[in-house]
Amino acid sequence: MRIILDAMGGDHAPEAMVQGALDAVAEFGVELTLVGRGPELLEILKQKGVQTLPKGLEISHAPDVVDMHANPTMVLKEHPESSMVLGLKLLHDGEGDAFVSAGNTGALLTGATLACKRIRGIRRAAMGPVIPNRHGGTVLIDAGANVDCTPEYLLQFGYMGSFYASRMLGKQNPRVGLLSNGTEDTKGGALRLETYALLRRAHEAGRLNFAGNVEARDVFDGQVDVIVADGFSGNVLLKSIEGTAGYLMKELKGVFKKNLLTKLGALCVMGGLKELKTLMDYRESGGTVLLGISKPVIKAHGSSDARAIRSAIRQAMEAVDSGLVDAIAANIDAMHVDAPGKES
């Protein structure tokens, strides 16, 4: 298996990408292609005491970089020699099994759609991060790729999220919920009411395990394994969770540092606190799979350090091994039985 890594994308590129790649090669035995400015990558390797490329690690030179301010719709035209675009082309040409980037999210989504194409019949690719909870995690789809959605988009998100939960998280018959402002089937605007009807129809036909509407507060209870949302609502939910988690961890740290007694209390629960911190740490989860693309593409967090990149590479390997793309492609016909229409 070979993973292609955008070595120039992200806040801490290329140093973090190089170290993450070295760690992944050593720990997982995976083959890796670093795509980026060759001389710069070689210099970083030398600074780390690596004079000869480890077995399985290759460098593919790319002179340009897609920065965070690049126009996503023009990325292929304006940055054809960038690490992101050339890496996606390598993936398309079969020079690797998956692609990982911590670069510009919009550019990656557009580039993956144009260079690698969507799975035939999928209307829109979507972002499906996993939100940790007491039952092992819930897939949130979409989390920001598609602000404006149709009921059919959301129906397909439900299917893709279900396949992800099954193949990647080991969920049996994943429960799919629709994000709304109440659990009653009459809640929500026109988009959610129409989507609810499509998901219910798929459930009655035995193609999806639809559990009905869910509210944002239900995420951590693990009542469902997949939460379907339009990209705007999903992104607001995701960012709210990230902000709240960060705030609570800081406040908790302050509480335990108040006095000697609280410091002693902290020592007593240190093991549990570390487990909680690991659970909420994006560096452990890796990144977000772009569901609906014809080959595995993983978006790592923009501020990824070496550990996060190593985790994203592990996630890419799992996505390849899971057969996720093939599972989605094999069920396209079922998705269109529920919502017929022409491919866009």
NUDOPA-777914 format. One record per residue (C-alpha): residue number from 1; residue in three letters; y negated, x negated, z. Coordinates in steps of 0.2 Angstrom, whole numbers, padded with zeros to 4 digits. Layout:
BEGIN
BAZA, num, residuo, north, east, up
BAZA, NUM, ALA, Y, X, Z
...
END
This chain:
BEGIN
BAZA, num, residuo, north, east, up
BAZA, 1, MET, 0000, 0000, 0000
BAZA, 2, ARG, -0017, -0006, -0004
BAZA, 3, ILE, -0034, 0000, 0003
BAZA, 4, ILE, -0050, -0003, -0005
BAZA, 5, LEU, -0065, -0006, 0007
BAZA, 6, ASP, -0083, -0004, 0003
BAZA, 7, ALA, -0089, -0020, 0011
BAZA, 8, MET, -0108, -0017, 0009
BAZA, 9, GLY, -0109, 0001, 0015
BAZA, 10, GLY, -0115, 0005, 0033
BAZA, 11, ASP, -0127, -0001, 0046
BAZA, 12, HIS, -0117, -0016, 0051
BAZA, 13, ALA, -0111, -0022, 0034
BAZA, 14, PRO, -0104, -0033, 0028
BAZA, 15, GLU, -0100, -0042, 0045
BAZA, 16, ALA, -0091, -0027, 0053
BAZA, 17, MET, -0082, -0023, 0037
BAZA, 18, VAL, -0075, -0041, 0035
BAZA, 19, GLN, -0070, -0042, 0053
BAZA, 20, GLY, -0062, -0024, 0052
BAZA, 21, ALA, -0053, -0029, 0037
BAZA, 22, LEU, -0046, -0045, 0045
BAZA, 23, ASP, -0040, -0035, 0060
BAZA, 24, ALA, -0032, -0022, 0049
BAZA, 25, VAL, -0022, -0034, 0039
BAZA, 26, ALA, -0016, -0043, 0055
BAZA, 27, GLU, -0012, -0027, 0064
BAZA, 28, PHE, -0005, -0016, 0051
BAZA, 29, GLY, 0001, -0028, 0037
BAZA, 30, VAL, -0009, -0018, 0024
BAZA, 31, GLU, -0016, -0025, 0008
BAZA, 32, LEU, -0034, -0024, 0007
BAZA, 33, THR, -0048, -0026, -0007
BAZA, 34, LEU, -0065, -0030, -0001
BAZA, 35, VAL, -0078, -0024, -0013
BAZA, 36, GLY, -0095, -0032, -0012
BAZA, 37, ARG, -0105, -0048, -0015
BAZA, 38, GLY, -0092, -0061, -0016
BAZA, 39, PRO, -0102, -0076, -0011
BAZA, 40, GLU, -0109, -0067, 0004
BAZA, 41, LEU, -0091, -0061, 0010
BAZA, 42, LEU, -0084, -0078, 0008
BAZA, 43, GLU, -0098, -0086, 0018
BAZA, 44, ILE, -0094, -0073, 0032
BAZA, 45, LEU, -0076, -0077, 0032
BAZA, 46, LYS, -0080, -0096, 0033
BAZA, 47, GLN, -0091, -0092, 0048
BAZA, 48, LYS, -0076, -0084, 0056
BAZA, 49, GLY, -0065, -0099, 0053
BAZA, 50, VAL, -0056, -0091, 0038
BAZA, 51, GLN, -0055, -0104, 0024
BAZA, 52, THR, -0042, -0096, 0014
BAZA, 53, LEU, -0040, -0078, 0011
BAZA, 54, PRO, -0025, -0071, 0022
BAZA, 55, LYS, -0010, -0064, 0012
BAZA, 56, GLY, -0014, -0047, 0006
BAZA, 57, LEU, -0033, -0048, 0007
BAZA, 58, GLU, -0043, -0049, -0009
BAZA, 59, ILE, -0061, -0049, -0014
BAZA, 60, SER, -0068, -0039, -0029
BAZA, 61, HIS, -0086, -0045, -0033
BAZA, 62, ALA, -0100, -0031, -0034
BAZA, 63, PRO, -0118, -0037, -0035
BAZA, 64, ASP, -0126, -0021, -0031
BAZA, 65, VAL, -0127, -0010, -0015
BAZA, 66, VAL, -0130, 0009, -0013
BAZA, 67, ASP, -0142, 0010, 0001
BAZA, 68, MET, -0144, 0025, 0013
BAZA, 69, HIS, -0160, 0031, 0003
BAZA, 70, ALA, -0151, 0031, -0014
BAZA, 71, ASN, -0152, 0048, -0024
BAZA, 72, PRO, -0133, 0054, -0023
BAZA, 73, THR, -0134, 0063, -0040
BAZA, 74, MET, -0139, 0047, -0049
BAZA, 75, VAL, -0128, 0034, -0040
BAZA, 76, LEU, -0116, 0031, -0055
BAZA, 77, LYS, -0130, 0030, -0067
BAZA, 78, GLU, -0142, 0019, -0056
BAZA, 79, HIS, -0129, 0009, -0047
BAZA, 80, PRO, -0114, 0006, -0058
BAZA, 81, GLU, -0112, -0012, -0052
BAZA, 82, SER, -0112, -0007, -0033
BAZA, 83, SER, -0098, -0009, -0021
BAZA, 84, MET, -0096, 0009, -0019
BAZA, 85, VAL, -0095, 0014, -0037
BAZA, 86, LEU, -0084, -0001, -0042
BAZA, 87, GLY, -0073, 0003, -0027
BAZA, 88, LEU, -0071, 0021, -0033
BAZA, 89, LYS, -0067, 0015, -0050
BAZA, 90, LEU, -0054, 0003, -0044
BAZA, 91, LEU, -0046, 0018, -0035
BAZA, 92, HIS, -0047, 0029, -0051
BAZA, 93, ASP, -0039, 0015, -0061
BAZA, 94, GLY, -0024, 0014, -0049
BAZA, 95, GLU, -0029, -0003, -0041
BAZA, 96, GLY, -0028, 0004, -0024
BAZA, 97, ASP, -0021, 0019, -0015
BAZA, 98, ALA, -0036, 0025, -0005
BAZA, 99, PHE, -0055, 0020, -0003
BAZA, 100, VAL, -0065, 0018, 0013
BAZA, 101, SER, -0084, 0017, 0014
BAZA, 102, ALA, -0097, 0019, 0028
BAZA, 103, GLY, -0111, 0020, 0016
BAZA, 104, ASN, -0122, 0034, 0010
BAZA, 105, THR, -0112, 0051, 0013
BAZA, 106, GLY, -0120, 0060, -0002
BAZA, 107, ALA, -0118, 0046, -0014
BAZA, 108, LEU, -0100, 0044, -0008
BAZA, 109, LEU, -0096, 0062, -0011
BAZA, 110, THR, -0104, 0063, -0028
BAZA, 111, GLY, -0097, 0046, -0033
BAZA, 112, ALA, -0079, 0052, -0028
BAZA, 113, THR, -0081, 0068, -0037
BAZA, 114, LEU, -0087, 0060, -0053
BAZA, 115, ALA, -0077, 0044, -0053
BAZA, 116, CYS, -0060, 0051, -0046
BAZA, 117, LYS, -0063, 0069, -0049
BAZA, 118, ARG, -0058, 0084, -0038
BAZA, 119, ILE, -0040, 0090, -0038
BAZA, 120, ARG, -0039, 0102, -0053
BAZA, 121, GLY, -0044, 0120, -0047
BAZA, 122, ILE, -0053, 0114, -0031
BAZA, 123, ARG, -0071, 0121, -0032
BAZA, 124, ARG, -0079, 0109, -0020
BAZA, 125, ALA, -0073, 0094, -0010
BAZA, 126, ALA, -0077, 0095, 0009
BAZA, 127, MET, -0078, 0085, 0024
BAZA, 128, GLY, -0065, 0088, 0037
BAZA, 129, PRO, -0068, 0078, 0053
BAZA, 130, VAL, -0056, 0081, 0068
BAZA, 131, ILE, -0064, 0087, 0084
BAZA, 132, PRO, -0054, 0081, 0099
BAZA, 133, ASN, -0048, 0094, 0112
BAZA, 134, ARG, -0035, 0097, 0124
BAZA, 135, HIS, -0022, 0102, 0111
BAZA, 136, GLY, -0024, 0086, 0100
BAZA, 137, GLY, -0039, 0091, 0089
BAZA, 138, THR, -0046, 0104, 0077
BAZA, 139, VAL, -0051, 0101, 0059
BAZA, 140, LEU, -0069, 0106, 0056
BAZA, 141, ILE, -0071, 0110, 0037
BAZA, 142, ASP, -0084, 0109, 0030
BAZA, 143, ALA, -0095, 0098, 0041
BAZA, 144, GLY, -0110, 0094, 0029
BAZA, 145, ALA, -0104, 0092, 0011
BAZA, 146, ASN, -0108, 0109, 0005
BAZA, 147, VAL, -0124, 0118, 0012
BAZA, 148, ASP, -0123, 0133, 0000
BAZA, 149, CYS, -0105, 0141, -0001
BAZA, 150, THR, -0096, 0155, -0008
BAZA, 151, PRO, -0082, 0165, 0000
BAZA, 152, GLU, -0070, 0156, -0012
BAZA, 153, TYR, -0076, 0139, -0006
BAZA, 154, LEU, -0073, 0144, 0012
BAZA, 155, LEU, -0056, 0151, 0007
BAZA, 156, GLN, -0051, 0135, -0001
BAZA, 157, PHE, -0058, 0125, 0014
BAZA, 158, GLY, -0046, 0135, 0025
BAZA, 159, TYR, -0031, 0130, 0014
BAZA, 160, MET, -0036, 0112, 0014
BAZA, 161, GLY, -0039, 0111, 0032
BAZA, 162, SER, -0022, 0119, 0035
BAZA, 163, PHE, -0014, 0106, 0025
BAZA, 164, TYR, -0023, 0092, 0034
BAZA, 165, ALA, -0019, 0099, 0051
BAZA, 166, SER, 0000, 0100, 0046
BAZA, 167, ARG, 0001, 0084, 0037
BAZA, 168, MET, -0010, 0072, 0047
BAZA, 169, LEU, -0010, 0080, 0064
BAZA, 170, GLY, 0008, 0087, 0065
BAZA, 171, LYS, 0003, 0105, 0068
BAZA, 172, GLN, 0016, 0117, 0064
BAZA, 173, ASN, 0009, 0133, 0055
BAZA, 174, PRO, -0009, 0128, 0059
BAZA, 175, ARG, -0020, 0142, 0066
BAZA, 176, VAL, -0036, 0144, 0055
BAZA, 177, GLY, -0052, 0152, 0062
BAZA, 178, LEU, -0068, 0156, 0054
BAZA, 179, LEU, -0084, 0150, 0063
BAZA, 180, SER, -0095, 0165, 0067
BAZA, 181, ASN, -0107, 0172, 0080
BAZA, 182, GLY, -0094, 0183, 0088
BAZA, 183, THR, -0075, 0185, 0088
BAZA, 184, GLU, -0076, 0203, 0082
BAZA, 185, ASP, -0071, 0205, 0063
BAZA, 186, THR, -0088, 0214, 0060
BAZA, 187, LYS, -0098, 0199, 0066
BAZA, 188, GLY, -0108, 0188, 0054
BAZA, 189, GLY, -0117, 0190, 0038
BAZA, 190, ALA, -0111, 0194, 0020
BAZA, 191, LEU, -0103, 0177, 0017
BAZA, 192, ARG, -0093, 0178, 0033
BAZA, 193, LEU, -0088, 0196, 0031
BAZA, 194, GLU, -0082, 0192, 0013
BAZA, 195, THR, -0073, 0176, 0018
BAZA, 196, TYR, -0065, 0185, 0033
BAZA, 197, ALA, -0057, 0198, 0021
BAZA, 198, LEU, -0050, 0184, 0009
BAZA, 199, LEU, -0043, 0174, 0024
BAZA, 200, ARG, -0035, 0190, 0031
BAZA, 201, ARG, -0028, 0194, 0014
BAZA, 202, ALA, -0020, 0176, 0013
BAZA, 203, HIS, -0013, 0179, 0031
BAZA, 204, GLU, -0005, 0195, 0027
BAZA, 205, ALA, 0003, 0187, 0011
BAZA, 206, GLY, 0010, 0174, 0022
BAZA, 207, ARG, 0000, 0159, 0015
BAZA, 208, LEU, -0011, 0155, 0029
BAZA, 209, ASN, -0010, 0158, 0048
BAZA, 210, PHE, -0027, 0166, 0050
BAZA, 211, ALA, -0032, 0169, 0068
BAZA, 212, GLY, -0049, 0178, 0065
BAZA, 213, ASN, -0067, 0173, 0070
BAZA, 214, VAL, -0070, 0159, 0083
BAZA, 215, GLU, -0086, 0155, 0092
BAZA, 216, ALA, -0093, 0137, 0094
BAZA, 217, ARG, -0088, 0137, 0112
BAZA, 218, ASP, -0070, 0139, 0108
BAZA, 219, VAL, -0069, 0122, 0099
BAZA, 220, PHE, -0063, 0113, 0114
BAZA, 221, ASP, -0051, 0126, 0120
BAZA, 222, GLY, -0040, 0122, 0105
BAZA, 223, GLN, -0038, 0140, 0101
BAZA, 224, VAL, -0036, 0136, 0083
BAZA, 225, ASP, -0031, 0120, 0073
BAZA, 226, VAL, -0044, 0123, 0059
BAZA, 227, ILE, -0062, 0129, 0059
BAZA, 228, VAL, -0069, 0135, 0043
BAZA, 229, ALA, -0087, 0134, 0040
BAZA, 230, ASP, -0101, 0132, 0027
BAZA, 231, GLY, -0108, 0114, 0027
BAZA, 232, PHE, -0124, 0119, 0036
BAZA, 233, SER, -0116, 0128, 0051
BAZA, 234, GLY, -0102, 0115, 0052
BAZA, 235, ASN, -0114, 0100, 0052
BAZA, 236, VAL, -0125, 0108, 0065
BAZA, 237, LEU, -0109, 0111, 0076
BAZA, 238, LEU, -0103, 0093, 0074
BAZA, 239, LYS, -0120, 0085, 0078
BAZA, 240, SER, -0122, 0097, 0093
BAZA, 241, ILE, -0105, 0091, 0099
BAZA, 242, GLU, -0110, 0073, 0096
BAZA, 243, GLY, -0126, 0074, 0105
BAZA, 244, THR, -0119, 0084, 0120
BAZA, 245, ALA, -0105, 0072, 0122
BAZA, 246, GLY, -0117, 0057, 0122
BAZA, 247, TYR, -0129, 0065, 0134
BAZA, 248, LEU, -0115, 0070, 0146
BAZA, 249, MET, -0107, 0053, 0146
BAZA, 250, LYS, -0124, 0045, 0150
BAZA, 251, GLU, -0128, 0057, 0164
BAZA, 252, LEU, -0110, 0055, 0171
BAZA, 253, LYS, -0113, 0036, 0171
BAZA, 254, GLY, -0130, 0038, 0181
BAZA, 255, VAL, -0121, 0050, 0193
BAZA, 256, PHE, -0108, 0037, 0198
BAZA, 257, LYS, -0121, 0023, 0200
BAZA, 258, LYS, -0132, 0033, 0212
BAZA, 259, ASN, -0125, 0024, 0228
BAZA, 260, LEU, -0111, 0015, 0236
BAZA, 261, LEU, -0101, 0031, 0239
BAZA, 262, THR, -0102, 0037, 0221
BAZA, 263, LYS, -0098, 0019, 0215
BAZA, 264, LEU, -0082, 0020, 0225
BAZA, 265, GLY, -0078, 0037, 0218
BAZA, 266, ALA, -0080, 0030, 0201
BAZA, 267, LEU, -0067, 0017, 0204
BAZA, 268, CYS, -0055, 0031, 0209
BAZA, 269, VAL, -0057, 0040, 0193
BAZA, 270, MET, -0060, 0025, 0182
BAZA, 271, GLY, -0044, 0027, 0172
BAZA, 272, GLY, -0047, 0045, 0168
BAZA, 273, LEU, -0065, 0041, 0163
BAZA, 274, LYS, -0059, 0028, 0151
BAZA, 275, GLU, -0047, 0040, 0143
BAZA, 276, LEU, -0061, 0053, 0141
BAZA, 277, LYS, -0072, 0039, 0133
BAZA, 278, THR, -0058, 0034, 0121
BAZA, 279, LEU, -0055, 0053, 0117
BAZA, 280, MET, -0073, 0055, 0112
BAZA, 281, ASP, -0076, 0038, 0103
BAZA, 282, TYR, -0078, 0040, 0084
BAZA, 283, ARG, -0072, 0022, 0083
BAZA, 284, GLU, -0055, 0027, 0088
BAZA, 285, SER, -0053, 0041, 0076
BAZA, 286, GLY, -0059, 0032, 0060
BAZA, 287, GLY, -0068, 0043, 0049
BAZA, 288, THR, -0068, 0059, 0039
BAZA, 289, VAL, -0057, 0062, 0024
BAZA, 290, LEU, -0065, 0070, 0009
BAZA, 291, LEU, -0053, 0084, 0006
BAZA, 292, GLY, -0051, 0090, -0012
BAZA, 293, ILE, -0053, 0073, -0021
BAZA, 294, SER, -0039, 0068, -0032
BAZA, 295, LYS, -0036, 0052, -0022
BAZA, 296, PRO, -0038, 0049, -0003
BAZA, 297, VAL, -0057, 0044, 0001
BAZA, 298, ILE, -0062, 0041, 0019
BAZA, 299, LYS, -0080, 0042, 0025
BAZA, 300, ALA, -0082, 0031, 0040
BAZA, 301, HIS, -0097, 0033, 0052
BAZA, 302, GLY, -0113, 0025, 0046
BAZA, 303, SER, -0114, 0014, 0062
BAZA, 304, SER, -0096, 0009, 0061
BAZA, 305, ASP, -0092, -0008, 0070
BAZA, 306, ALA, -0077, -0018, 0066
BAZA, 307, ARG, -0066, -0007, 0077
BAZA, 308, ALA, -0071, 0009, 0068
BAZA, 309, ILE, -0068, 0001, 0051
BAZA, 310, ARG, -0051, -0005, 0057
BAZA, 311, SER, -0047, 0013, 0063
BAZA, 312, ALA, -0054, 0021, 0046
BAZA, 313, ILE, -0042, 0009, 0037
BAZA, 314, ARG, -0028, 0015, 0048
BAZA, 315, GLN, -0033, 0033, 0044
BAZA, 316, ALA, -0033, 0029, 0025
BAZA, 317, MET, -0015, 0023, 0027
BAZA, 318, GLU, -0010, 0039, 0036
BAZA, 319, ALA, -0018, 0049, 0022
BAZA, 320, VAL, -0008, 0040, 0009
BAZA, 321, ASP, 0008, 0042, 0018
BAZA, 322, SER, 0006, 0060, 0022
BAZA, 323, GLY, 0006, 0066, 0004
BAZA, 324, LEU, -0010, 0077, 0008
BAZA, 325, VAL, -0017, 0076, -0009
BAZA, 326, ASP, -0001, 0081, -0017
BAZA, 327, ALA, 0001, 0096, -0005
BAZA, 328, ILE, -0016, 0103, -0009
BAZA, 329, ALA, -0013, 0101, -0028
BAZA, 330, ALA, 0004, 0109, -0027
BAZA, 331, ASN, -0004, 0125, -0019
BAZA, 332, ILE, -0019, 0128, -0030
BAZA, 333, ASP, -0011, 0143, -0038
BAZA, 334, ALA, -0009, 0152, -0021
BAZA, 335, MET, -0027, 0148, -0017
BAZA, 336, HIS, -0033, 0157, -0033
BAZA, 337, VAL, -0021, 0172, -0031
BAZA, 338, ASP, -0033, 0177, -0016
BAZA, 339, ALA, -0049, 0173, -0025
BAZA, 340, PRO, -0047, 0173, -0044
BAZA, 341, GLY, -0060, 0164, -0055
BAZA, 342, LYS, -0064, 0151, -0067
BAZA, 343, GLU, -0064, 0133, -0062
BAZA, 344, SER, -0082, 0126, -0060
END
